[in-house]
């Protein structure tokens, strides 16, 4: 027995240890795969050298998706990266990049309805990163690529460098094989020729023969053709010609250009013969991270014919070097020679390429210059010299002579956030704000005069002068402001950064208010006024509602003496229905912090509507007359059912507990909107003065309601913005599923025929607000859905059972769960298939019924890895058992 207990204990410990090892290995394996993708060419052993700044948003997106697919949160992701050797600074950057991307997704998706997603099994599948991908043309670029000046030029999907082909024929265009020339002869003779340039560079002109034009410009080819046509057109040549020619391009040829060097997509490209160097660079994706932007070389027949400086185009719009390419040209982008980085308040930060001999002054042209807050007297340059770093201070006088070197980092400081001649006054003065400290002596009295004196509510007995000491500590100087102003106290001279605070008497006492709630137009909190009565507060809050009672109005008042044990003092009164001032009301004036409650009248009830649709004499909406009104009562009020009605198919749609009923305020607003719509002078008849005044009042009330609603929504959005939601996607998915499950309306199965024959019975339900009774015409079909070969609708037959209808739908599919087949009847009831001793008893069918065949549940089969794991565990247990048995042998 003891051996068996020890064996069980060891097996449990072994399983626990094995589970811990497997869990840890699975997590490490997943993080290996994820980081391998993110690092691209870097190996797993090089994670400690991974630079998060080199990852693009697209790579971070894939990182998040792969982690979520393996059940790893972002916190676990960064923790595992740290465990594998990633530095803490890079792990922090990774966590920040993930959080920023998820926050961008959340803020952009809140304002969208997701109409661009795909519908899958009733759900809408939305790529949460799609909105960012569409809005950012540089989504796939890394942070370093975005910093390189000029890199975005050829990566912008909204920018197109395709050459324009709809231009006049340039006279300098060089003709080549494959071009089409259109020759027009006009004047004394009229003729048109379509001439194709053959591979030998010639065109064949009828009655003339071949003319060599290849390699010539349009202007030179025109001269040659004119000379050739002079043989048959005598009026072309001479001092007084009467026949003229015009040569223009038709279809242009294609050329092949080799794009080599440090390009994103080097290769040989086929381009139109009008293409320039920029067209070729755009086709090749532009220079890569190591490519030069200022030394793009164009070689033709092994000779350098042009050097293109892309910065000249970006900063000055100069395209003089953007030559037209010719067939077999080679465009070379060499590696960048000198690149520097500039950080600080300039118009454009980033990495910039500089040419030999260029200075800081030249660099500032490409950065767009300093911003207004930049410190321009000196910049700091970090440089690598003699295998170590050094700092160089460059004054503004040397900006035009200081030469830059590769790897330099230029740091620009900001102007000090300090004032040299500022004093301030705040509080209860007519014009608070900042004032200059004059060259003369400015005193407290002079500052108050500059601010145009005190306000009536100013607390002038005492003011405070806050002064910044030489060591930047804060000191407070109490002042007798009233004495200084009337000359009975000594005035105080002000210093730089002094701040005079003049309090208001309202700042040093609690604000008095009164509250009103209940059946009132605008419940809420209102300012207290001396001698205010309940009637005054009712008028201030928009008057009582129709549902309010003028009696039993309660006033809750704060208890001044806490030792009495009372929490509040309750007083009641009755006011005049027409709000005339009575002695009772006058004798009970309100006090600060009183809360007035307006009660609902006991007999007040709003109308409640039900709807009848279908085969009744008078379909439509009906008001519930009494609390005990039943289905049979309202059918009788609707004139009864027609001769075509199908009572067995009648159904009742009733609101569930999840139905969100409109509030009293929403119902009132809807009523006001309808009245305003009917009084709108732009869409209705001419109105009289009374109706115009009513329209203006209602419009003003609705505008105020909309403003309050907007403010509430803005406050709610701010609250949601600062909520921490680590499981953002899961919560959104859960809310979607919950909204589908918590339906606001449900079908209630009823037997209308029995109800009409036995009014007042248990089947004859009491009506509730919002009920919808649907009475269809005589139904004659049965529908089959779910796991059948051909979901369809067929004619109802009394003598046909469920299996016969399934046969009409082609029979069950292989995935059909036959024993769970059920029938939904037209009135909303449902019946399932019963099993008795292996026999299936299918429900009977009625017209309008729907046969639903569900699908078999999916079963997760064990894979090869799971079987191997089980086998390894069993082998381990067997070895352990054998070892224990051997150890216990005598």
C-alpha positions, 0 to 999 in steps of 0.5 A: 500500500505504501509503495502504491501511494509513493508511486502515485505521488511521484507520477503526479509530481512528474506530470506537473513538472512535465506540464511546466516544461511543455508550457514554457517551451511552447511559449518560447517557441511562439516568441521565437517564431514571432521575433524571427518574422519581425527581425526578417534576416536576423537570426534568433540568436541575434535578438539582443541586437534587434532594433525596433526602430528598423521595424515598419508598422506592417511588421509590428502589425504581423507581430501582434497578429501572430502573438494573438493567434497563439494566445499571447498578450502584448505584455507577455510578448515583451516579457518573453523578448526580454527573457531571450536577451532583448535589451530593456530599452528596445523592449520598452520601444517595442511595447510603446510601438504596439500600444501606439498602433493599437490606440491608432486603430481604436481611435479610427475604428470608433468613427466607422461602421465597418461597412467595408468588411466581409460577411462570415456566418452572420458576422462582419470580419473587419481588419482592424489595421485597414483604416491606418493602412488606407490613410497612411501612404507610408505604412510599410516604411520603417522609422529610419526610412521615413526619416531619410529626406527624399525617400518618401518621394518614390514610395508614395502610392498617391504620387505618379511619375508616369510621363505625359504622352499627350504633348506636342511633338518635341523637335529635339526628340530622337527618332528610333526603331519602332516610332510611327511618324505622321507626315502631312503634305498641304498647300498646292498638293495634299497628301498624308503618310503613316511611316513606321521606322524600321529596325535599320532606322529608315522610313519608306515613302511611296514613290520616293523610297527609303529615307534614313531618319533613325538617330536624328531629331524631329527637326533634322528628319523633317529637313531630310524628308523635305529634300526627298519629297522635292523630287515629286513636289516641285512646290516644296523647295525654292524661294517662293514655295506653295507646298509645305510639310509637317512631321509629327509623332504617332505611336512612340516606341518603348525603350529598355533602361537598366536601373542598377545600384542601390535601388529598392527594385533594381532591374531592366525596365521597359519605359516609353521613349518620353521617359525621364530619369525620374520615371525610371527611378519611380519604376525601380522604387527609388533609392534604398536606405543606402542609396545616394539621392544627390549623385544619380548617374546616367550612362549612355554608350559607356559615357556619363551624360547626366548627374541628377540631384534629387534634392534640387527637385525637392527643395527648388523644383529644378529638373534641368538634369532630369534628362530624357532616357534613351534605349539601353541607357544605364541609370546607376544609384551609387551608395550614399557617401555622406549622410547627416542627421538633424534633430530639433526645431527645424521645419523638417527633421531627419537624415540628409545627404550632403555633398562634399564642400556643403556647409551647415548653411546649405543643409538648412535649405533642405530642412526648410530653416529654423522654426520660431522656437529654435535657438539660432546662435549655436548648434551642437554637432556630435561627430565620430573621429579617431574611433571615438565620439566628440562634440563640436560647438558651431556658432552662427558665424560659422554656419556657412563655413563649417563642413559636414562629415558622414555620421554627423548628428546636428542638435538644435536647441530651443529658446528659453521659456522665460520672459525678461520683462513680464508681470501678470495679474489674475483674478477679479480685475477687469482685464487680467493677463500679462503686462510688460514691466516698463523701464521705470518702476511699475507698482501694484497700484499701477498694475491694477490701473493697467488692468482697468481696475477691480471688478465689483466682486473683488475681495480687496481686503487682501491680495497675494503677490507671488514672486520668483526669487533669484534661485527660482523658488516661489515666494508669496507676499501678502498685500493690503490691496484696499490700503494700497489703492486708497493710499493708506498702505505703502505701494510695492514695486514689481519685479520680473515674473511677479504675479498679482492674484486678486481673489473674488469673494465668491472664490472663498465661499461655497456656491449656493444652489438649489436642486429640483427633480421629478416631473419637471421640464428641465430637472437639475441644479440651479443657482440660489437667489434670496427669497426664492420660492418653490414656484420661482424654481419651477418657473426657472426649470421650465415648468411642470410636466402634464404628469406632475401633481401640484400637491405633496411637493417635498423639500429636502433641507440640510440639517444645521444641527448634526447632533440631533441625529436627523439626516435631512429636514423634510417639508411638504407644500401644495402650490397653485396649479396656475403657479399663483403665489399663495401664502403657504408658498410665500411662508416657505422660501427656499434656502441654499442647498434645498432639493425640491421633488415634484411627484407624478400624478397618481392617475397619469398614464401614457398611451400604450400601443399595439399593432395588428398586421395581416388579415383583419378587417382594420389592420393598424395600431390600437391603443390598449384600453385597459390593463386586462385587455387580451388578444381576442379583445383587440382582434374584435376591435379590428373587425375580426379576421378575414375569410382568407386568414390562416389563424394557425399561422398567427404569431405574436411579437413581444418585446423582451427584457432587453428592449430599451424603452425610450425615456420620458425625455426622449418621448417628449423630444420626439413629440416636439420634433413632430410638432416642429416639422408640421409647423416648418414654414419651408415645407408647410402652409403659411402660418399665423403669428401664434404658430410662428412663435410656437415654432421658434420656442420648440426650435429653441428647446430642441437646439438646447437639448441637442447641445446638451446631448452633444456635451454628454457624448463628448464627455463619454468619449473622453472617458472611454479614451482614457479607459485601459482596455488590454483585451480590446479585440476580445471585448469588441467581439464579446459585445457583438455576440452579446448584442445578437443573443440579447434580442429586443423582440421575440416570437411568442407562439399563439393558437389564434383559432383557439383564442377566438373560440375561447376568449378569456382563456389562458391562451388568450394573453394579456396585451403589453405595449409594443406587441405586434400580432401578425395574421398571415393569409392561408399558407401552402408551402413548407421550407427546408433549410440547414444540412440538406442537399438542396435547401428549398421551399415546396408545396404542403401536402397533408399526406406527406411526412417530414422524411418525404419533404427531406427527400424533396430537398435531396436528402440529408448531407453527410454533416446532418445531425438527423436526430436533432431535426426540428420544425418551426411552425408559422406561429413561432412554436417549434417541435423537435424530433423524439427518439424512442427505442432507436426509432425517430418520431418526427414532428407533424407538419403544417402549412408555413412550417420550416424544417431545420436540420442542424449540423454535427458539432466539430470534433477536435482530433488529436494530431501526431504531436499529441499522440507522440506526447501521450506515448512519451508520457506513458513510456516515462510512467512505465520506466518509473513504475519499473524503477520503483518495483525494482527498488522495492524487491527484497 
